[in-house]
Amino acid sequence: MSTRTVGGRPVHKTRVFREGAYWRWEIVLTDGSRYVDGGNYRTEDAARDGLTAALDDDALRARSRSIYLPDALWKKIEARAKEDGRSISVLVATVMTEYVSREK
């Protein structure tokens, strides 16, 4: 069993909850820090996918984003994102946009 982390810090618990007409997620770290997603997910499944994408576990992240890359490559992407001060999703989106632009 793998330990779930966010930013390399261990996760104590996660939850998906309904707030008004929308679904949201929350991550509580072992140090008590909380991350609550402000996204307005219309379905519980979409909120769960968002939660999965926020976790550091490579297999979960790849499955939720439908991008299957080796763990070693994800670690390079994470290091580059940290170095550039960007989120992983922004970095991946930028690289993919550049790739698609070159292929046209």
C-alpha positions in Angstrom: 0.0 0.0 0.0 1.4 3.4 -0.9 1.2 6.5 1.3 -0.7 9.3 -0.3 1.0 12.6 -0.3 0.5 16.2 -1.5 3.7 18.2 -2.2 5.6 15.3 -0.6 3.7 15.7 2.7 1.6 12.8 4.0 -2.2 12.8 3.7 -4.2 12.0 6.8 -7.6 11.9 5.1 -9.6 13.0 2.1 -13.2 13.6 1.4 -15.6 14.6 -1.4 -18.6 16.5 -0.3 -21.6 18.4 -1.7 -21.9 22.1 -1.1 -25.1 23.6 -2.5 -25.5 22.6 -6.1 -21.8 21.5 -6.5 -19.3 18.9 -5.4 -15.9 19.8 -3.8 -13.0 17.9 -2.3 -10.8 18.3 0.8 -7.4 16.9 1.7 -6.2 17.0 5.3 -2.5 16.4 5.8 -1.0 14.8 8.9 0.3 18.2 10.1 -3.3 19.5 10.1 -3.0 21.6 6.9 -6.1 21.5 4.8 -6.6 21.9 1.0 -10.2 22.5 -0.1 -10.9 22.7 -3.8 -12.9 25.7 -4.9 -13.9 24.0 -8.2 -17.6 23.7 -9.0 -17.8 20.1 -9.9 -21.3 19.1 -11.2 -20.9 15.4 -10.3 -19.4 13.5 -7.5 -17.3 11.5 -10.0 -15.8 14.7 -11.4 -14.9 15.9 -7.9 -13.2 12.5 -7.2 -11.2 12.8 -10.4 -10.1 16.3 -9.3 -9.1 14.9 -5.9 -7.2 12.1 -7.5 -5.3 14.5 -9.7 -4.3 16.6 -6.6 -2.5 13.6 -5.0 1.2 12.9 -5.7 0.7 9.2 -6.4 1.9 8.8 -9.9 -0.4 5.9 -10.8 -3.5 7.7 -9.5 -2.4 11.0 -11.2 -1.8 9.3 -14.5 -5.1 7.5 -14.5 -7.1 10.6 -13.5 -5.5 12.8 -16.2 -5.5 10.0 -18.9 -1.7 10.6 -19.3 0.3 7.5 -18.9 3.9 8.3 -18.2 6.6 6.4 -16.3 7.1 7.4 -12.6 10.7 8.6 -13.5 9.3 11.1 -16.0 6.6 12.3 -13.6 9.4 13.0 -11.1 11.3 15.0 -13.7 8.1 17.0 -14.5 7.5 17.6 -10.7 11.1 18.8 -10.3 10.8 21.1 -13.3 7.4 22.5 -12.1 8.9 23.3 -8.7 12.0 24.9 -10.3 9.8 27.0 -12.5 7.3 27.9 -9.8 4.4 26.4 -11.8 1.9 23.7 -11.1 2.4 20.3 -12.7 -0.9 20.7 -14.6 0.2 24.1 -16.0 3.6 22.7 -17.0 2.1 19.6 -18.7 -0.5 21.8 -20.5 2.2 24.1 -21.8 4.4 21.3 -23.1 1.4 19.6 -24.7 0.3 22.9 -26.3 3.8 23.5 -27.7 3.9 19.9 -29.0 0.5 20.2 -30.8 1.5 23.6 -32.2 4.7 22.1 -33.7 2.7 19.1 -35.2 0.3 21.3 -37.1 
